[in-house]
């Protein structure tokens, strides 16, 4: 038995922080792609053979890691309601995937 949690329950905040951060990172990727395709923002080319995708993915990974670190620090010792977080993570991830598709790009250009 864990002395910090005598009732046997453990906080779920750290795990849910990872789920929500994944959704945020996925949405960030879609948003970066849309901004790049519309000419609003151009991600730097970090590896010439890969082109602009190297900068886009790197920026999305940075957003994911920062959001994960912030959420983990805030939620690691908390019990967080999982349905709302799971729903938000799923919606963010699906939105990010949708924003990465060429038919959606046409709506913004």
N, C-alpha and C positions, 0 to 999 in steps of 0.2 A: 504494500500500500504506500502511496506517495504521501509524505507528510505535508506537502503543500496543498494537497487536495484530498482531505480525509474522506469525502463522500465518494471518491473514485472517479469523479468527472474531471476531465482535463479541458482547459480552454481550447477552443477551436479557432481562435483569431489568427494564429500564424498560418494555418492551412488556408483559411478563407482569404487572407491577404494575398497568398500566391495565386488563387483562382481569380480574384478581382484584378490583380496586376496583369495577368495573362490577357484578360479582356481589354484592359486599358492599352496594353502593348499592341494587340491586334487592331484596335481602333486607331491607334496612332499610325500604324503602317498604312491603313486605308486613307487616313487624312493626309498623310505625307504624299501618297501617290496622287490623290486628287489635286492637291496644291501644286504638285510638280506638273501634272498633265495640263492644268489650266494656266500654267506660267506664273502663278502667284509666288511660288517658292521653288528654288532649284537646289536640291540636295547636292552636296559636293561629291565629286567622283573620287573615291578613296582607292580604288583599284581599277586601273584603266581597262583591262580586258573585260571587266564586268560592267563598266559604265556607271550610270547613275544609280542602278540598283544597289551598288555597294554602299553608297551614302544613305539611301533611303532605309535600307535594312539596319544599318548601324544606328541611325537616329531612332528608329523604332525600338531597337534593343535597349538603347540608353533610357528611353521613356519607360520601358517595361521594368528595367532594373531600379530606376529611381522610384517609381510608384510602388514596387515591391518593398523596397527598403523603408519607405515612409509608412506604408500600411502595416508592415510587420512591426515596426517600432511602436506604432500606436495600438495595435490589436493583439500582440503576442500573449499577453496575460488575460485577455478578455474572452468571454463567451459571446459570440456574435451570432445574430439570427441568420441562419444559413440560406433560407429561401430567397430573401431579398438580394443577398450578395450573389448567389448562384444565378438568379434571373438577370441581374445587372451585368454580370460577367458574360453570360450567354448573349445578351442583346448587343453588348459592345463588340464581342468577337464576330457575331454575324454581320453587324454593321461594317466592321473593318474589312471582312471578306467581300461584302457587296461593293464597297468603295474601290476595291482593287480590280473590279471587272470592267472591261472596255465599254459595255453598254451604259454603265453608270457615268463613265468619263464624259460621254457625249451630252449628258444632261447638264454638265457644268461648263462646257466650252462654248 
